[in-house]
């Protein structure tokens, strides 16, 4: 498979590294509005074709898929153009600025008969996958309560300064991942109630959010996110879990310690590997990038819809919108209202 990447920014470096590690995949073209940055990436990854105009790159073709690693405002136009040029699509999250755009992108890929996957990579982290396997195998019975938590004081703005400029921040940028993890464990949501706070006065959006979700299957989950939590040791970028099931409990604690309690206790080290190009503490996320991109390739090869397809991500994005509506209006929001 041959691919092209649009966007050469901070996070796209992980995607480029991961594509290089996947057998049978070659990135043959790259595009970014910043010509100098494009050339630097091309030199670093041995890519001969460089562009500043994505439409020109898509028109020239010569690849099977495009990886869109840009900010959210450009996604709809790029996804629709990629679908029109008959290539498969990976799109960075957040998938869209609103549900109308997200639905339009899903429809465009469907009409073209092409795979559309959202780069919703947190559920692909190996510690999360290990916990999912425990639950899906029924080892703790049917889950009825859970908490999915990401709390940190890490300065994410130094590497991605644009995050400080948006009117929305933590639910849209981080919470979308944590909500997606909750959906993976407990299924689709029925209602959500949310509160938000802005603790860091140097940013425009919220940096703390707490969400209470009622799931269609009957479970309740608490999803809480914070970039204003000072803790020692710092747990960034770990997602912590607590799940109560009818036959036992599961916890994913700090330092990647998975604890499963039924009639006995098992403590398992689920630390992610540090890939050759990865650096701590980012290695957890970096490994998940490789895993989700391999999933994309495997799904195209087998004709199967990705687990985090555009259509599936609509449900996560709906939860994001419902959470903001709930926080703004101070009420519980039925997800079906959106």
C-alpha positions in Angstrom: 0.0 0.0 0.0 1.1 3.5 -0.8 0.0 6.4 1.3 0.2 10.2 1.5 0.2 12.4 4.7 -1.3 15.8 4.9 0.1 17.8 7.9 3.7 17.7 9.2 3.1 19.1 12.7 3.9 18.0 16.2 1.8 14.8 16.3 2.2 13.9 12.7 5.8 12.9 13.4 4.5 9.9 15.3 2.3 8.9 12.4 5.2 9.1 10.0 7.4 7.1 12.3 4.7 4.4 12.7 4.0 4.2 8.9 7.6 3.5 8.4 7.4 0.5 10.8 4.4 -1.2 9.1 5.4 -3.9 6.6 4.0 -3.4 3.1 3.3 0.4 3.5 5.2 3.2 1.9 4.5 6.9 2.3 5.1 8.4 -1.1 3.9 12.0 -0.8 3.6 14.6 2.0 1.9 18.0 2.2 2.0 20.9 4.6 1.3 24.6 4.2 4.8 25.3 5.7 7.2 24.5 2.9 10.2 24.4 5.2 8.6 21.9 7.5 7.5 19.8 4.6 11.0 19.6 3.3 12.4 18.7 6.7 9.9 15.8 7.0 10.6 14.7 3.5 14.3 14.6 4.2 13.9 12.8 7.5 11.6 10.1 6.1 12.9 9.7 2.6 9.8 11.0 0.8 10.4 12.4 -2.6 7.1 14.1 -3.4 6.3 17.3 -1.5 3.3 19.6 -1.7 1.9 22.7 -0.1 -1.5 22.3 -1.9 -3.4 19.2 -0.8 -5.8 19.3 -3.7 -2.8 19.2 -6.1 -1.4 16.2 -4.3 -4.7 14.4 -4.4 -5.2 15.1 -8.1 -1.7 13.8 -8.9 -2.6 10.6 -7.0 -0.4 7.5 -7.0 -1.4 6.4 -3.6 -4.0 4.2 -2.0 -4.8 6.2 1.2 -4.3 9.5 2.8 -3.5 10.2 6.4 -5.0 13.6 7.4 -3.0 14.9 10.3 -4.2 18.5 10.4 -6.3 20.6 12.8 -10.1 20.1 12.9 -11.1 23.1 10.8 -9.7 21.6 7.6 -11.0 18.1 8.0 -14.3 18.2 6.1 -12.8 19.7 2.9 -9.9 17.3 3.0 -11.9 14.2 3.7 -14.5 15.1 1.0 -11.7 15.7 -1.5 -9.9 12.5 -0.6 -13.1 10.6 -1.1 -13.7 12.3 -4.5 -10.2 11.1 -5.5 -11.1 7.6 -4.6 -8.6 6.9 -1.8 -9.0 5.4 1.7 -8.8 7.9 4.6 -7.4 8.2 8.1 -8.5 11.4 9.8 -7.0 12.9 12.9 -9.3 13.6 15.9 -11.3 15.6 16.7 -13.0 14.4 13.5 -15.1 17.5 12.9 -16.1 20.8 14.4 -19.8 19.8 14.4 -22.0 16.8 13.8 -23.2 18.1 10.4 -19.6 18.1 9.1 -18.9 14.7 10.6 -22.0 13.2 9.0 -21.1 14.7 5.6 -17.6 13.2 5.8 -19.0 9.7 6.7 -21.4 10.0 3.8 -18.7 11.1 1.3 -16.6 8.1 2.1 -19.6 5.7 2.0 -20.6 7.0 -1.5 -17.0 6.5 -2.7 -16.9 3.0 -1.2 -13.7 3.9 0.7 -12.6 3.1 4.3 -12.7 6.1 6.7 -11.1 5.7 10.1 -10.7 8.3 12.8 -7.3 8.3 14.5 -8.9 7.8 17.9 -5.9 6.0 19.4 -6.3 5.9 23.2 -8.4 2.8 23.1 -5.5 1.2 21.2 -3.0 1.7 24.0 -1.7 -1.7 25.1 -2.7 -1.3 28.8 -6.3 -0.3 27.7 -6.4 -3.3 25.3 -5.3 -5.6 28.1 -8.1 -4.4 30.3 -10.6 -4.6 27.5 -9.6 -8.3 26.9 -10.3 -9.0 30.6 -13.8 -7.5 30.3 -14.7 -8.9 26.9 -13.7 -12.4 28.1 -16.2 -12.0 31.0 -13.6 -12.5 33.7 -15.3 -9.9 36.0 -18.8 -10.6 34.7 -21.1 -7.9 33.3 -19.7 -4.4 34.1 -22.2 -2.1 35.9 -20.0 0.8 37.0 -16.8 2.3 35.8 -14.5 5.3 36.1 -12.2 6.4 33.3 -9.8 9.0 34.5 -7.1 11.2 33.0 -5.7 13.8 35.4 -2.4 15.6 35.0 -0.5 18.8 35.3 1.6 18.2 32.3 2.3 21.3 30.1 0.7 20.1 26.8 0.7 23.7 25.5 4.4 23.9 25.0 4.4 21.4 22.2 0.9 22.3 20.9 0.4 26.0 21.6 -2.8 26.2 19.5 -4.5 24.2 22.2 -4.5 27.3 24.5 -6.3 29.4 21.9 -9.6 27.5 21.3 -12.8 28.3 23.2 -13.1 24.6 23.7 -10.2 22.5 25.1 -10.2 19.5 27.3 -13.4 17.7 26.3 -12.7 18.3 22.6 -9.0 17.5 22.6 -8.6 14.9 25.4 -12.0 14.0 26.7 -13.0 12.7 23.3 -10.4 9.9 23.8 -11.6 9.2 27.3 -15.2 9.1 26.2 -14.3 6.7 23.5 -12.6 4.4 26.0 -15.8 4.5 28.1 -17.9 3.5 25.0 -15.4 0.7 24.3 -16.0 -0.8 27.8 -19.6 0.0 28.5 -21.3 0.5 25.1 -23.2 3.4 23.7 -24.5 6.2 25.9 -28.1 7.1 26.7 -27.6 10.2 28.9 -24.7 12.5 29.9 -24.3 15.1 32.6 -21.2 17.3 32.6 -19.5 20.1 34.5 -16.4 22.1 33.3 -13.9 24.5 34.8 -11.1 26.7 33.6 -8.3 26.7 36.2 -5.4 27.9 34.0 -6.2 31.6 33.3 -3.7 31.7 30.4 -5.9 29.5 28.2 -9.3 30.2 26.7 -11.0 26.9 27.0 -11.9 24.5 29.9 -9.1 22.4 31.4 -11.2 20.4 33.8 -14.3 18.3 33.0 -16.3 15.7 34.9 -18.9 13.6 33.0 -21.5 11.1 34.3 -22.8 8.7 31.6 -25.7 6.4 31.7 -25.2 3.6 29.1 -27.9 1.9 27.1 -26.8 -1.5 28.6 -27.5 -0.2 32.1 -24.0 0.6 33.2 -23.0 3.9 34.7 -19.5 5.5 34.1 -17.7 8.6 35.4 -15.3 10.2 32.9 -13.1 12.8 34.4 -10.3 14.8 32.7 -8.0 17.5 34.0 -4.8 19.3 32.9 -4.9 21.3 36.2 -4.1 18.5 38.6 -0.7 18.6 40.3 0.4 15.2 41.4 3.6 13.5 42.3 4.6 11.4 40.6 3.2 12.8 37.4 1.1 10.2 35.6 0.9 11.8 32.1 -0.2 10.4 29.7 -1.8 7.4 31.5 -5.5 6.8 31.6 -6.6 5.1 34.8 -9.6 2.7 35.1 -11.9 1.3 37.8 -14.5 -1.2 36.6 -17.0 -3.1 38.8 -18.5 -6.2 37.3 -21.1 -8.8 38.5 -18.2 -11.3 39.3 -15.3 -9.0 40.2 -13.5 -5.8 39.7 -10.7 -4.4 37.6 -8.3 -1.5 38.1 -5.7 0.0 35.8 -3.5 1.9 38.2 -0.6 4.3 37.7 2.6 2.8 36.3 0.5 0.4 34.2 -0.5 -2.0 36.9 -3.6 -4.0 36.0 -5.4 -5.5 39.1 -8.1 -8.1 38.5 -10.0 -9.2 41.6 -12.5 -12.1 41.5 -12.3 -14.9 44.1 -8.6 -14.2 44.0 -6.4 -11.3 42.9 -4.1 -11.1 39.9 -1.7 -8.2 39.4 -0.3 -7.8 35.9 2.3 -5.5 34.6 0.9 -4.1 31.3 3.6 -1.5 30.6 3.7 -0.6 26.9 7.0 -1.2 25.0 9.2 1.7 24.2 9.5 1.7 20.4 12.9 2.5 18.9 11.7 6.0 17.9 9.6 6.7 21.0 10.4 8.7 24.2 9.0 8.4 27.6 6.5 9.5 28.8 4.9 9.7 25.3 5.7 6.0 24.5 2.3 4.8 25.6 0.6 7.1 23.0 3.3 6.5 20.4 2.9 2.7 20.5 -0.9 3.1 20.1 -0.3 5.1 16.9 1.5 2.1 15.4 -1.3 -0.2 16.6 -4.2 1.8 15.2 -2.4 2.4 11.9 -1.8 -1.4 11.6 -5.5 -1.9 12.3 -6.3 0.4 9.4 -4.1 -1.5 7.0 -5.5 -4.8 8.2 -9.1 -3.7 7.8 -8.5 -2.5 4.2 -6.8 -5.8 3.3 -9.7 -7.8 4.8 -12.5 -5.5 3.8 -13.6 -5.0 7.4 -14.8 -1.7 8.9 -12.3 -0.3 11.4 -13.3 -0.4 15.1 -12.9 3.4 15.2 -14.5 4.1 11.8 -16.0 7.4 10.9 -19.5 6.1 11.5 -18.5 4.8 14.9 -16.7 8.0 15.8 -20.0 9.9 15.2 -21.2 8.4 18.5 -18.2 9.6 20.4 -18.4 13.1 18.8 -22.1 13.2 19.7 -21.1 12.6 23.3 -18.6 15.5 23.1 -21.3 17.8 21.9 -23.8 16.6 24.5 -21.2 17.1 27.2 -20.7 20.8 26.2 -24.5 21.3 26.0 -24.9 19.8 29.4 -22.2 21.9 31.0 -23.6 25.1 29.4 -27.2 24.4 30.4 -26.6 22.6 33.7 -28.8 19.7 32.8 -28.6 16.0 31.9 -28.7 15.6 28.1 -30.3 12.7 26.3 -27.8 11.7 23.6 -30.6 11.0 21.2 -31.5 14.7 21.2 -28.4 15.6 19.1 
